[in-house]
Amino acid sequence: MALAANVRQYLPPKRIQQMEADLADLARVWEGTRFAGPWGWSLATKQRYRQMGVAEDVLPSDEWLMELRRWSSREFACGYVKELLEEVGDERLLGKEMRWCKAPQPPRGEGYRGAWIFKSPWSSSGRGVFVEKMSEGKCHESTLNRLQGFLSSQGGFVMDRFYEDKVLDFAMEFFVNEDGTVDFLGWSVFHADPNGAYGYNYVESQEELVERIDVDASLLQRLIDYHKTHLAQTAYRGSIGIDMLKTADGHIHPCLEINFRMNMGILALLLEEQYGAGCTIQLTPRRPDGFEALVERGKLMIAYRRR
């Protein structure tokens, strides 16, 4: 949301401010590791660190932050997927219908019947994401109004086939080192609702997660190799998560979006290393009214409670 606003004095909605305050202790999990630092960078994050007295030469440049904003856009992911499908060339890969749109009227016709998902370039936890069933191959008027809002505020939107037969959400987790080399950290498996709102991550061993994913190992390795090569070509340094899905017939979407930041998947990896698979632990203080992070029998989640 801060990347979308692209201002130094960004003030998130009150509920997000509460979430930041309530979950501040969560950062202790990755303090002292190579993941140490903010959850993600933006102009607003840099300004906050500057106001805390952090030296200017330690902070990222504005030019790098503008590049980060571009990499973090779903527009960038659209181009990335297109190149990936061309290079990897496997019929089991989905994503050829994922496209970046800059016109208020998305494509229409017989080929566009069924459910489609629309996404703003930058959004958070399901915000700026919605699904539309185009029974006659065209959008409803209310959808066109929402898309016009995306165009006016963020310059475009992403359109992709909505896979109603999805059976699994999962991700590849990477870290780009200071020398530009890329490490594959492992797999994460998570649950999200149809509009992309986060549910939970499994805190399990890599062997257990690979068993859940149940996709041909050679195809997965080809995707890992592709990402390691192409992510190294950016000037980004730090954590990256690439969200994927699997359908009932075994096809996979290799790159729904790319998160150039710390993410819940990497957090789940760290928690498995520290506390073991299937653990139960309270990560932030229990709150009768507010947010808390916890792992309950191997499920990492953010709970919101009201009095």
C-alpha positions in Angstrom: 0.0 0.0 0.0 2.9 2.3 0.7 4.5 1.5 -2.6 1.2 2.3 -4.4 1.0 5.7 -2.6 4.7 6.4 -3.4 5.1 9.2 -0.9 7.4 9.7 2.1 4.7 10.7 4.6 2.4 7.8 3.9 -0.2 7.1 6.7 -1.9 3.7 6.4 -5.5 3.2 7.6 -6.0 3.0 11.3 -6.5 -0.8 11.3 -3.1 -1.2 9.5 -1.5 1.1 12.0 -2.9 -1.1 14.8 -1.6 -4.2 13.1 1.9 -2.7 12.8 1.9 -1.8 16.5 0.4 -5.1 17.7 2.7 -7.3 15.6 6.0 -5.4 16.2 7.4 -8.2 18.4 7.2 -10.5 15.4 10.4 -9.0 14.0 12.4 -10.7 16.8 12.1 -14.0 14.8 14.4 -12.7 12.1 16.5 -10.3 14.1 20.2 -11.3 13.9 19.7 -13.2 10.7 20.4 -12.2 7.1 16.7 -11.2 6.9 17.1 -8.5 9.6 15.5 -5.2 8.7 12.0 -4.0 7.8 9.3 -6.2 6.3 9.6 -4.3 3.1 11.1 -1.1 1.7 9.3 2.0 0.4 9.8 5.8 0.5 7.7 5.8 3.6 9.9 3.1 5.3 13.0 5.0 4.5 11.6 8.2 5.9 10.7 6.5 9.1 14.2 5.1 9.5 15.6 8.5 8.8 13.5 10.1 11.5 14.7 7.4 13.9 18.3 8.6 13.3 19.6 5.9 10.9 22.5 7.2 8.9 21.7 8.2 5.3 24.5 6.1 3.8 22.9 3.0 5.4 19.5 3.6 3.8 18.7 2.6 0.2 18.8 5.3 -2.4 15.6 6.8 -3.8 16.6 5.5 -7.2 16.7 1.9 -5.9 13.4 2.4 -4.2 11.8 3.4 -7.5 13.2 0.3 -9.1 11.8 -1.8 -6.1 8.4 -0.2 -6.7 8.6 -1.3 -10.4 9.7 -4.8 -9.5 7.0 -5.1 -7.0 4.2 -4.2 -9.4 2.1 -6.9 -10.9 2.8 -5.3 -14.2 6.4 -6.5 -13.8 5.1 -10.0 -12.9 3.1 -10.1 -16.1 6.2 -9.6 -18.3 8.2 -12.0 -16.1 5.6 -14.8 -16.6 5.5 -14.3 -20.3 9.3 -14.7 -20.6 9.3 -17.7 -18.2 6.7 -19.6 -20.2 8.6 -19.0 -23.4 11.9 -20.2 -22.0 10.8 -23.1 -19.8 8.2 -24.2 -22.4 6.2 -26.9 -20.5 2.6 -27.7 -21.2 1.9 -28.2 -17.5 2.4 -24.5 -16.9 -0.5 -22.1 -16.7 -0.3 -18.3 -17.0 -0.4 -17.5 -20.7 -3.7 -15.6 -20.1 -2.2 -13.4 -17.5 -2.0 -9.9 -18.9 -1.4 -6.2 -18.1 -4.2 -3.9 -19.2 -4.2 -0.1 -19.6 -7.6 0.3 -21.3 -10.8 0.6 -19.3 -12.4 -2.2 -21.2 -10.7 -5.5 -20.9 -10.7 -8.0 -23.7 -14.1 -9.6 -24.4 -15.6 -12.4 -26.5 -16.3 -16.1 -26.4 -12.8 -16.9 -25.2 -13.4 -14.8 -22.1 -16.4 -16.6 -20.7 -16.0 -17.9 -17.2 -14.3 -16.5 -14.1 -11.5 -14.0 -14.2 -9.5 -12.3 -11.5 -8.6 -8.6 -11.7 -5.8 -7.1 -9.6 -4.5 -3.6 -9.1 -0.7 -3.2 -9.6 0.0 -2.9 -5.9 -2.2 -4.1 -3.1 -2.1 -6.0 0.2 -3.8 -9.2 1.6 -6.6 -9.4 -0.9 -7.3 -5.6 -1.2 -7.4 -4.5 -4.8 -8.3 -8.0 -6.0 -11.7 -9.3 -7.1 -13.2 -12.1 -9.2 -15.8 -11.6 -12.0 -17.8 -14.3 -13.9 -18.2 -13.1 -17.4 -21.2 -15.1 -18.5 -21.4 -13.4 -22.0 -17.7 -12.8 -22.3 -17.8 -9.3 -21.1 -17.7 -7.4 -17.8 -20.6 -5.9 -15.8 -20.8 -2.2 -15.6 -19.9 -2.3 -11.9 -16.7 -4.1 -12.7 -15.8 -1.5 -15.4 -16.2 1.2 -12.8 -13.8 -0.6 -10.4 -11.3 -1.1 -13.2 -11.5 2.5 -14.1 -10.6 3.2 -10.4 -7.5 1.1 -10.8 -6.6 2.9 -14.0 -7.0 6.3 -12.4 -5.1 5.6 -9.2 -2.4 3.1 -10.3 -2.2 3.3 -14.1 -3.6 -0.2 -15.0 -4.6 -3.6 -13.8 -3.8 -7.3 -14.2 -6.3 -9.7 -15.7 -5.8 -13.5 -15.3 -7.9 -16.6 -15.6 -9.5 -17.5 -12.2 -8.7 -21.2 -11.5 -11.8 -22.5 -9.8 -10.2 -25.9 -9.6 -7.3 -24.7 -7.6 -6.2 -27.3 -5.0 -3.1 -25.7 -3.5 -1.4 -22.3 -2.8 2.4 -22.5 -2.5 5.5 -20.5 -3.1 9.2 -20.5 -3.8 11.3 -18.6 -1.4 14.6 -16.9 -2.4 17.3 -14.6 -1.0 19.4 -12.4 -3.2 22.9 -11.8 -1.6 24.9 -8.6 -1.7 27.1 -10.1 -4.4 24.1 -10.8 -6.6 24.0 -14.5 -6.1 20.6 -16.1 -5.4 19.9 -18.7 -2.8 16.8 -20.9 -3.0 15.6 -21.0 0.6 12.9 -23.6 0.2 9.1 -24.1 -0.3 6.2 -22.7 1.5 2.6 -23.9 1.4 -0.2 -21.5 2.5 -3.9 -21.0 2.4 -5.6 -18.0 0.9 -9.3 -17.3 0.3 -10.5 -16.9 -3.3 -9.8 -13.2 -3.3 -6.2 -13.7 -2.1 -6.7 -12.8 1.6 -4.1 -14.6 3.7 -5.2 -17.5 5.9 -2.2 -19.4 7.2 1.2 -21.0 6.4 2.2 -24.6 7.2 5.2 -24.8 9.6 6.5 -28.1 8.4 9.7 -29.7 7.1 10.7 -29.3 3.5 10.0 -33.0 2.9 6.5 -32.6 4.2 5.9 -29.5 2.1 7.2 -31.1 -1.1 4.8 -34.0 -0.4 1.9 -31.6 -0.2 3.0 -29.9 -3.4 3.3 -33.2 -5.2 4.6 -31.8 -8.6 7.2 -33.4 -10.8 10.6 -32.6 -9.2 12.3 -32.0 -12.5 9.8 -29.3 -13.5 10.2 -27.6 -10.1 13.9 -27.7 -10.4 13.7 -26.0 -13.9 11.6 -23.2 -12.4 14.1 -22.8 -9.5 17.0 -22.5 -11.9 15.1 -20.0 -14.1 14.3 -17.8 -11.1 17.9 -17.9 -9.8 19.2 -16.8 -13.1 16.7 -14.1 -13.8 16.3 -12.7 -10.3 20.1 -12.2 -10.3 19.7 -9.9 -13.2 18.0 -7.3 -11.1 19.7 -5.0 -8.7 17.5 -6.2 -5.8 19.0 -7.5 -2.6 17.0 -9.4 0.0 14.1 -11.7 0.4 11.8 -12.7 -2.4 8.7 -14.9 -2.5 7.1 -16.1 -5.7 3.4 -17.2 -5.3 2.1 -20.2 -7.3 -0.9 -22.4 -7.4 -1.8 -26.0 -8.4 -5.0 -27.1 -10.1 -6.8 -30.4 -9.7 -5.4 -31.8 -13.0 -1.8 -31.2 -11.8 -1.1 -28.0 -13.8 0.7 -25.1 -12.0 0.8 -21.4 -12.3 4.5 -20.6 -11.9 4.2 -17.0 -10.9 1.0 -15.3 -9.7 3.1 -12.5 -8.3 6.5 -11.7 -7.0 7.0 -10.4 -3.4 10.2 -8.4 -3.2 10.2 -8.4 0.6 10.1 -10.5 3.7 7.0 -12.7 3.7 5.0 -15.2 5.7 6.6 -18.1 3.8 10.1 -17.2 4.9 8.8 -16.6 8.4 7.4 -20.1 8.4 10.8 -21.5 7.3 12.5 -19.7 10.1 10.0 -20.9 12.7 10.4 -24.5 11.5 14.2 -24.2 12.0 13.8 -22.7 15.4 10.8 -24.6 16.9 10.3 -27.6 14.7 7.5 -28.9 12.4 4.0 -28.9 13.8 4.9 -26.5 16.7 2.5 -24.4 18.8 3.8 -21.0 19.9 2.5 -17.6 20.7 4.7 -15.2 18.7 3.2 -11.8 19.9 1.2 -11.0 23.0 -2.3 -12.3 23.3 -4.8 -9.5 22.8 -8.5 -9.5 23.5 -8.9 -6.7 21.1 -6.4 -6.5 18.2 -3.9 -8.5 16.2 -1.7 -11.4 17.3 0.7 -13.8 15.5 0.8 -17.4 16.6 1.5 -20.9 15.4 -1.1 -23.5 16.3 -0.2 -27.1 15.6 1.9 -26.2 12.7 -0.2 -23.4 11.2 1.2 -19.9 11.2 -1.5 -17.3 11.3 -2.4 -13.7 12.1 -5.5 -13.5 14.3 -7.7 -10.5 14.7 -9.9 -10.4 17.8 -12.6 -8.0 19.0 -14.0 -7.6 22.4 
